[in-house]
Every structure is written in structure tokens, then in C-alpha cells.
Amino acid sequence: MNRYTISVFTENFIGILSRITLIFTRRGINIDAFTASESREEGIYRITIEVTTTQEQIVQLAKQIEKIIDVIKAFYYTDEQMVFQEIALYKIPIENLDPGLERVIRQHNARIISAEKDFVVIELTGHKEDTQELLEVLKEFGVLEFVRSGRVAVAKPMETIDKYL
Amino acid sequence: MEDSKIRGADIVIKSLIAENARYIFGYPGGAIMPVYDALYDYVNQIQHILTRHEQGAIHAAQGYARVSGHVGVCMATSGPGATNLITGLADAMIDSTPLVCITGQVPSHLLGTDAFQETDVVGISMPATKWNIQVQKVEDIAPAIARGFHIARSGRPGPVLIDITKNAQVSAGEFNYVPCLNIRSYKPYPKVDDRAIQAAAALINKAERPFVLYGQGVILGKAEKELRAFLDKSGIPAACTLLGTGAISENHPNYVGKLGMHGNYAPNMLTNKCDVLIAIGMRFDDRVTGDLSRYAKQAKVVHLELDPAEIDKNVKCEVPVLGNCQETLEKLTLAVDQKSHEDWIEKFRELEAEEKRVVVGNDLLPTKEGLTMGEVIRHINEFKADDAILVTDVGQHQMVAWRYFQYKQSRTQVTSGGLGTMGFALPAALGSQLHDYNRQVICVVGDGGIQMTVQELGTIMQTKAPVKVVLLNNNFLGMVRQWQQLFFDKRYSFTELENPDFLKIAEAYNIKAQKIEKRDGLREAVAEMLIHDGPYFLEVAVEKEDNVFPMIASGTSVEDIRLS
């Protein structure tokens, strides 16, 4: 089992996400993370799916996704073939904002993006290992809420979607 | 309303006419009523066939599509009407049958409110369609239908569902039909790579025991002629899958039989003896391969296939040749050497003789008292026309009919292959017959399957479609019973049927019927049926506990095929 990222370029039609996720559901494969946004090309959406599976299965998954009528292209990559980031937000009670917390924030290159009456929100961008590590450290300051995004990723191979249009 | 504008409902019908749809197989209801109202004005341009159940409608559309090669069209209302189509959609999806299904939907403003007869049919049908869409605006109707036909018929064909809300049907819009020829995200025909052709030819030219497996891709790709030319030149023996049956005549000298669980002895056994396996337009279904870990491991595999997702899905191949097999076969034929493989083909003939001795003789010319399914098919062969179409349901009769019916032409075999849908045959036979009233359409069914869609005798009566129904009645769900006998200690759990008087049912539908219980009279009854002008219902009481052999038990290897 390896961690793979599937990058899907699609038309923006209702139901396309369902069609894509059904391919995983049908095979009993869990999606680790999922993000969607518009791509460089207007009207074309880019979906990034993180999945832990085998080499054989990932090839099938990519082919089955590409078979969907409104999908332009589906690529899959290992972590080494991608540059990727995830963002994490941590909500900490304001009363725990002390020099110790400030040190932690500085050490992890995190930042406070919002200070409210009762809490502060800390943000960290990085790989899952980084955001997870900060979470473990912050637990002693009391984490009221934690959320991590799916990955956003660009591929290292110099191939663009234009040639498939 | 401006003069140039018409109702969405009229646009639906005019779009279907623009696509040259000849029939709509359907069933009316609340949410599709405006379209049915519009249809009333176009009965001279398009025929509607009122089935007795939506499942009947879609199977009839499938039968029509399979025999004609055209897109089958079917129509139903929202909610239960739409959900009744699902089995047919799944069947058409797995058997690559081109369909466009139109369903009515509750008005837009009621979507998501659990309105009367509201069902999320786009959601439900998603995994069972090649493409589907909900249309809520009148201006989107014609483009959706145009797109639907293009998707259904191009590339690897499949079913499409278009769900149209009632408000779109009653709104007025311009009608200007533009056929869809291109979708930028959809490339139905991969470009043929000449290097792949050369690599395939190199393997084939060096092979000592090459073996061709052909499937429905040959028929869908209209590559029957190209397949014959390839076999004639290369001299390679060839066997067919269930759905590939008929692509070439069984009289072809290279033809060596049928693949799979109840196929022939020789091609299954020798799959594990060939050195190069050439798969053409087939997808290595588990009913063909048996245990994959012991399937053709000694062979190098060349796979000619249109759908890239089929490459390496079940069987890893040395050389994938992507493209429509009409084109790839033509190129491959040019690249292969003229050869004959007589010694190798002789190996098939030896095993074929073994199968004849142990199985076929007893099936076709039984000496026991009870009637066999095989002898009924033997008599059908005696009297049928060369272009007769055989439609079968699912189970023992399906396998026996497939084994013994003499297929002489392409598109003469209609059956539910991938999905194994009981109840398929009767409506599919009706649809097949409507393609051409002058062709013989022989519908072989079991006593289990016919009762799943028996109401379609009503549609046969109303359309006067001269379908010849042959009911092979063993008062059992025979295939399940066979498995219970072989693998479940003869524990016949809920497989024996107490059946109605089928003759009375046929007669109630005004269909001429006859029942045969003894060998005497069987031959004459088959002859009478086939010359009868109009629909005919022939029930044959066959041996209760006969088994279908050869058989590759589930999970075993092709070379574990049993003759008894």
C-alpha cells in the first residue's frame, strides 16, 4: 500500500463529484482527502484526491475516472512526484496565550491569523506530518478545534492539461 | 407564445425524430405526460410501443438495439417508472448496449421536497449509466438529447439517461436541432498506434500455438469482415465469448467453439496451452477466465480493445492494441504472415470429439425417456432460417441454447450476458422482432425467468410481433438447482416451482400455444411453430434434474473444466 495523489481535470457539471467518488465506493476504497477548485483554465476544475492503495489499483482508479465522460484527464502521482501542501487551523483558548505558546508558534513557522475575545486561531501550512506534529504540541495548550484541509498539489512532470483539450 | 416556439415536450419528440429513432419503448405517467401528449401528434413519424412494465420497455429497447445496431430509446415517468428502468440500465451498461432513456421528473420547484413520485433518478442511475443528466430548462432539452445519442452510440456504447423536469416539458422554446459530434472531454476512439500493431504482429508471427478469443467488441465495432480476413490469413484458431457469438459463422474452418463456464471443452482447456493469446474486443470476464491465477499464465497476451480501462484490468497483456478493432484488425492482418496452424487446430478437434462423445451426444440425441433442452434446440436448428435471431433468458436453457444453436450471422444472439438478468428474454425478443417483422425471432426461456416479465405477452399480443416463445420447463430454477446439487449437498433450498398452466396464460393473450411432454411430436411442434404466421408459444416439459456440462466450477481453472 502506498500513498497516491490523483489529479483530475474535469468539466464543471453537476454530479461529477458523485461519479468520481462512486468509483472508490464501488471498490471499497477509502478516500483520505479530497479538494476541488477551478484550475488555470477557466471552466476546468481540478480535483485532488489522496488515497492509500496499491500500484495495481491506482492505475485502475485513474483509468476508471478518466472514463467518465466529463473528465478530461486523470493523472496519479506518488508523493515524490508532487509538490504539495495542506493547511491546518488550530483554535486555542485565549487564556493559554503565554510565552510558551508564542515560542511554539515561532518554532513551527505557524502564525496567529485571528485573535477573538475567547480564543486565537493559529494557522500552519505544510505536510501532514508538520501539521500533526504541531497539533501534538498544542494539545497541552488546549485545542478547542482543529481542522486540516485536503492536499493541494502540483505535479513535477512538465505536462499541462492544454494538450488534452 | 411566439409562433416559432414549441413546448419542451414537442422538442423531446422532435429531437428523437431528428436522431432517426424508430421506436420509443415506454410507459406513461404523471411527470412525463406532457411528452406523451406531444407524442400524439407525431405517431406517423415515430412509433411508441406500450409495454406492460418499464423493465419490459428497457429490455425491449435493448433487444432492438442489439439486433439493429441502433440506439434503443425508452421512456418512463418519474419515481417508480424511473426506478423500474434500473435493472435494464445496469444490464445495458455491462453489456455495452446503446440506449437513450428519457424520464419525466417533478417540476423544478418541487425537487428535493419528497414530492409525489419524486426520486433522485440521476443519483440512483449514476453507476448504471455511461452518462446521465437532469434537464430543468426547455433550452437544454435538445442539446442534452443530442449529447446523449452521441455518447450512447460512440466509442464503447452504453446507456444514457436524461431526466426532464415537468416545467421544462411545458415551457416554450425554440427548436433548432444540432447533432452532437464532439465533446472535448470525451475521446471515444483512441488513436491507433502503429508500433503496437507491429509489436503484436511480431509476437503473432513467431507464435507456434496462437489462439484468438473474440468478444462483442467485434460486433459493436462492425469488424466481422475484418475478423474473418484476419483468421483466413493468419490461420489461427478462434473461440468466442457469450456476447461475441455469431460475429463469425460457426462454419468457419478456424472456429473452435465457445469460451467460459459452460462453453466448450477444447477452447477452455487449450487456453492454458497456447503460447500467444490474442483477445479481440473482449474483457476477460470471470465467467470466461475462471481462476485468474491459473489462466493462460504460459501465454503472451495481445489485447485489441477500444476501452483503455479494460487493458490490464483482469489479465495483464504484453501488447495492448488500443482502437476500434475494425481498424486495428485490418492493420494487423496486413502485418501478420500468411500461415496455417493445422496441427494446432487438430488439438482442438481432438478435444471437441471428446466433448461430443461424453456430452453433446446425450444432449442432442438422448436415449433416456425425459426430454433434454439440447434436443429442442436441435430441432430448432433443423427448421430455423440462417438469419434467425435467438433471444435467451438466464440460466440452464441459456447455456444449452447458446451451446447448440447454430449461429450463422452477426447480431443473431441476444442475451443478458454480464448482468445475468432473469426476465430479460421475453421483452428483448419483442424488441428484436420489431426491428424486422420478417425475421424469425426465437425466444428460449425457462419457467423461472418467464414469470419475471410474463406480462409482456400482452405487448406481443398488441403489437402482433410474431415472436416464437419456447419455454423449456423443468419446474425448477434449474441453474441454481444444479449448483445446489454440485456444491451445496443437494439442499434444494427454494428452487422448485409450482407453476401455473402456461398454455392458459398464452391463450389468455390470444397467442397460439402448444405443450409437448413426450419426444413424439416434438419435432413437428417445433416445425409448426416456426412456420406459424404470428406469435407462438411452445412449452416443452424437459427433464427436471438435468445438468449443463461442460462446467468450470466457480473459482477453479479453465483446465479444471468438467465433462460430467
Chai-1 contact restraints between the chains, C-beta under 6 A:
chainA,res_idxA,chainB,res_idxB,connection_type,confidence,min_distance_angstrom,max_distance_angstrom,comment,restraint_id
A,E11,B,S185,contact,1.0,0.0,6.0,A-B,restraint_1
A,S18,B,M126,contact,1.0,0.0,6.0,A-B,restraint_2
A,R19,B,M126,contact,1.0,0.0,6.0,A-B,restraint_3
A,L22,B,P127,contact,1.0,0.0,6.0,A-B,restraint_4
A,K63,B,P308,contact,1.0,0.0,6.0,A-B,restraint_5
A,K63,B,A309,contact,1.0,0.0,6.0,A-B,restraint_6
A,Q64,B,A309,contact,1.0,0.0,6.0,A-B,restraint_7
A,K67,B,A309,contact,1.0,0.0,6.0,A-B,restraint_8
A,I69,B,W131,contact,1.0,0.0,6.0,A-B,restraint_9
A,I69,B,I151,contact,1.0,0.0,6.0,A-B,restraint_10
A,I69,B,Y186,contact,1.0,0.0,6.0,A-B,restraint_11
A,D70,B,S185,contact,1.0,0.0,6.0,A-B,restraint_12
A,I72,B,S185,contact,1.0,0.0,6.0,A-B,restraint_13
A,L165,B,R184,contact,1.0,0.0,6.0,A-B,restraint_14
